[in-house]
């Protein structure tokens, strides 16, 4: 099994841009899709990115994502930060028999 | 609209059993694989188990293997998680989540329910 490592927390000001990284410990980040979930306090997770870079309908285009093979990592970028973006964000991928989550990143918009 | 509603959570003593249910609506349940994911108090998301659309393929996290059983009743549009030999560390909110593609299990949840709380304590 592999692990996905995220920073524990990030903070940024409203209107700014923040990027959250997700590094895969073994195996290529490009070998299996990565998804990103947003979880606001007291709520269930919702999908903000699927298939590495795709946004579900209803997710603002301020949310974008990418894969970097050289660093074996995925990244979620949120531009034009709003206070409503304050939440926990989880990356997720899989291998043949397992679903793996990153540890989550707490985004503070202050 | 996809709708997933979990039920069956509650307080149980260590060593006890509980059966969680997830009622699905708004999509063709029989065509989709399903997942259970849990979240301990103040902790991150942890995968528990997944089942293919027909129930043929089933997978468990090592932490629950041999104690939990996932099942799917396509006629009732329902997903289940039978939890036996419960431990204090199983205390968590349990979410059911649909897998993203019709017809095959790829371990990519897209829609999530609101969760049901399981507390294991003496």
Contacts between the chains, C-beta under 8 A, distances in Angstrom:
chain1	res1	chain2	res2	distance
A	33	B	106	7.5
A	33	B	108	6.1
A	35	B	108	5.7
A	35	B	109	7.5
A	37	B	45	7.5
A	39	B	45	7.9
A	43	B	114	7.9
A	44	B	95	6.0
A	44	B	112	4.6
A	44	B	113	6.5
A	44	B	114	5.1
A	44	B	115	5.6
A	45	B	45	6.7
A	45	B	95	7.3
A	45	B	112	5.3
A	46	B	112	6.8
A	47	B	109	7.4
A	47	B	110	5.3
A	47	B	111	7.7
A	47	B	112	8.0
A	50	B	100	6.3
A	50	B	108	6.8
A	50	B	110	6.5
A	56	B	110	7.4
A	88	B	44	7.9
A	90	B	44	6.7
A	90	B	45	5.5
A	92	B	45	7.7
A	92	B	108	7.6
A	92	B	109	7.5
A	94	B	106	6.8
A	94	B	107	3.5
A	94	B	108	6.8
A	97	B	59	5.3
A	98	B	47	6.9
A	98	B	59	7.1
A	98	B	61	7.4
A	98	B	107	7.1
A	99	B	35	6.6
A	99	B	37	7.7
A	99	B	47	4.0
A	99	B	50	6.4
A	99	B	107	4.0
A	99	B	108	8.0
A	99	B	109	7.7
A	100	B	47	7.1
A	101	B	37	7.9
A	101	B	44	6.2
A	101	B	45	4.5
A	101	B	46	6.8
A	101	B	47	6.6
A	102	B	44	7.7
A	103	B	44	5.1
A	104	B	44	4.3
A	104	B	45	7.1
